Structure formats: C-alpha cells, structure tokens
C-alpha cells in the first residue's frame, strides 16, 4: 500500500504540472503571450467574483508560484482590476477586467472541449477519482491539523 500511496502523491503533482502544460498550449494556440499558464489558472479560479488576494491564494494550487507577483503582472497587463477594500483600506480586492473575462471564457471553452473528448473516449471514473482525492485531502488536513494543534515540529533541526 505504501508504494501505491507514494505513487498517488507523485501522480497528483505530475498531473497538475501536465494540466498547466495543457493551459500553456491553449494560450499558445490563442496567441496570448502576455500571461503565463499559472496566471491564467489564477484568473480562471478568480472567476466572476470580487475577492481578497488572501482568499484567492487559498482557492488554488499554484506550484512554485508567487501569487502576489503574478497578480501584479496581471494588473499591469490589464487582466485584473485591483481596488482598495471597502472594509479595510489597507488591503485590496481584485476582480477580472473585461480582458480577463474574455480570456476566462476562452479557457472555459477549451475545458468544455476537453470534457467532451473525455466523454467521447468513454473515460469513466472521474466522479470516483474526485471522491477519492477529496478523502485524501481530508486525511492530509487532519494529519496537518493534528501536528499544528499538538505542536509537533515536522522539520528536523540541522
């Protein structure tokens, strides 16, 4: 079981990287050069909402990514509008600009096409896979929470 567990962890990471590559290929086909694949995924996760930067960070997985840097670039390139929060003048909220909304619609169409392809190839098991991954997430959250709650240092001193 340990080998399968470790393989599953490795596959999760590799699949995420492959998905980012799929997004990059879609951006290339659209000839979009002023945004990268991670930034496009951040945009897509933002959707039509107006949220804080912290909330956006907790929504998605942006491997090896500095979300603040990426948001700054997306504001500069016109994909995101940034405003001071009405509730706390020290923080900002962000939302998609019209340019960001247009790109999100194109990404959504590409994802729809991928889902159709999966269906046509008789790819079953996505629902079961999602349920298993959610259970794994719950397990890891529980393990992580217990370590934090009981003050267990997971890193050894050197």
C-alpha positions, -999 to +999 in steps of 0.1 A: +000+000+000+029+024+008+041+022-028+007+030-042+003+059-017+037+074-028+029+068-064-005+086-060+012+116-044+037+117-073+009+114-099-010+142-083+019+165-087+027+153-122-009+157-133-010+192-120+021+201-140+007+184-171-026+204-167-005+236-165+012+225-198-023+220-213-032+255-203+001+268-218-007+250-251-041+266-251-026+300-245-002+294-274-030+284-297-048+316-288-016+335-294-018+350-259+017+360-249+013+385-221+001+359-195+015+326-184-002+293-176-001+298-138-015+333-142-043+320-165-052+294-139-053+321-112-076+342-135-099+312-140-101+305-103-110+341-097-140+338-120-166+365-118-161+373-082-145+402-064-123+387-036-093+394-015-059+383-025-057+360+005-089+343-004-077+337-039-045+322-026-064+296-005-086+286-035-060+273-058-027+254-061-001+274-078+031+253-076+063+273-075+043+305-079+044+338-062+008+348-063+015+385-054+040+388-082+016+371-107-013+394-096+009+424-101+017+413-137-019+406-144-029+440-132-001+456-154-013+436-184-049+445-179-064+411-169-073+421-134-087+453-118-075+459-082-093+482-058-089+492-022-112+471+001-143+490+014-139+473+048-101+476+053-084+505+035-050+487+040-060+457+018-071+452-018-098+432-036-094+421-071-118+412-100-115+403-136-112+431-161-131+428-194-098+414-209-096+389-181-132+379-185-127+373-223-097+351-217-116+331-190-144+324-214-118+311-239-102+289-213-137+276-202-145+267-238-112+248-240-120+229-208-155+221-222-138+207-253-116+185-231-145+172-211-163+163-244-132+145-255-131+126-223-167+116-227-162+105-263-133+084-253-155+067-227-134+079-199-152+067-168-142+071-132-138+109-128-165+111-101-149+083-082-115+098-086-127+132-073-143+114-042-110+096-035-090+128-038-114+146-015-109+119+011-072+122+007-074+159+012-094+154+044-069+129+056-039+153+049-058+182+066-064+160+096-028+150+099-016+185+093-040+200+118-030+174+145+006+183+141-001+220+144-025+216+172-001+194+193+030+215+184+047+187+166+076+202+146+077+183+113+111+197+103+142+184+120+169+208+132+202+206+113 
